[in-house]
Amino acid sequence: MDYITFKKMAAEKILDYMPEEFKGYTVEVETVQKTNRNMDGLRLMSPCTRDGMAVPVVYLEYMYRHYKGTGSISIVLEDTAQLLVAGFAEAGKIGRISFTEPEKRVIMSLVNTGQNVEMLQHVPNRQFHDLSVVYRYIAETGMGGVSSVLVNNNVADILGMDEVQLFKTAKRNTLELMGLAVKPLSEAMKEILINEGMAERDAEVFVKLPGKKNSVYVITNKAGWNGAVCMMYDAVLQKLAQKMGSDMVLLPSSVNEVLAAPAGIETPESLAGMVKEVNIAAVEEEERLSDNVYYYDMGLHNLSVLAGTAYENKGLEISSCKGVH
């Protein structure tokens, strides 16, 4: 079954797999603007649904990938129905988004400029090398993760904030709300393996890295979500560079985190090649940040593009610039 047929069938059949209380709902499929690409979102709407109410969305591309793996649309729809039921329970806790207290809830994140030209036309943003700063309104944080809304021009009007005000507010809030997590790569890998069920002793053996101990660090936030923006904070980079006793190279492994290592560990070209290969092979398209490698000069407190594509062919200006303080 091709994707177009699957999408049509999924929209027609999903209500058959939902509990009885959802029988009066209608199904909507719409294009959702995600980071780096557009996706087909499927959502269920009740007769009581109003604008601004939180409604769970599942993405048909992921459902189709699940179908290709199982070969059964029934299994996919059963699993999707369970996700939607859980999503509605979570959405009920959030309720209607009121966009109150923006001074306490607006944060910033980074996206790739060249891959998000269309989106950036409709959201307040500012350039940061080959990346763009965008803003999100945090609706809720908790055990279920982070619920947020991208601040587009309409939301900015509701908040009563222009881009300068958004940046000033987000610069203050981002680390305060999301926290900071800087740890050796081996430690981060160990935590992932343990969370996936590996015994602690086995995980310790598995993540032993050759070369200098703790020479590579992960920079992210405590949620591990949109944590690459932490690279914008000079104080974060300066403290880690002082700990290493060296200028640093930064490798953007995704929108969620960046890797930091002492300068000079590899040639800039080989590092850029490695980042590009990893992006293609191991990072979901909507989580890719950049194929570039960045250089942090601890003496100058300056971050610059060291190597990579730099999107020079797209007419974007790439230059060095200081982070936020």
Sequence and secondary structure as in RCSB ss.txt:
>XXXX:A:sequence
MDYITFKKMAAEKILDYMPEEFKGYTVEVETVQKTNRNMDGLRLMSPCTRDGMAVPVVYLEYMYRHYKGTGSISI
VLEDTAQLLVAGFAEAGKIGRISFTEPEKRVIMSLVNTGQNVEMLQHVPNRQFHDLSVVYRYIAETGMGGVSSVL
VNNNVADILGMDEVQLFKTAKRNTLELMGLAVKPLSEAMKEILINEGMAERDAEVFVKLPGKKNSVYVITNKAGW
NGAVCMMYDAVLQKLAQKMGSDMVLLPSSVNEVLAAPAGIETPESLAGMVKEVNIAAVEEEERLSDNVYYYDMGL
HNLSVLAGTAYENKGLEISSCKGVH
>XXXX:A:secstr
  HHHHHHHHHHHGGGGS GGGTT EEEEEEEEETTEEEEEEEEE TT  TTB    EEHHHHHHHHHHHS HHH
HHHHHHHHHHHHHHHHHHH B     HHHHEEEEEEETTT HHHHTSS  EEETTEEEEEEEEEEEETTEEEEEE
  HHHHHHHT  HHHHHHHHHHHHHHHH  EEEEHHHHHHHHHHHTT  HHHHHHHT  SSSTT SEEEE TT S
SGGGGGGBHHHHHHHHHHHTS EEEEEEETTEEEEEETTSS HHHHHHHHHHHHHHHS GGG   S EEEEETTT
TEEEEEES TTGGGT     B  B 
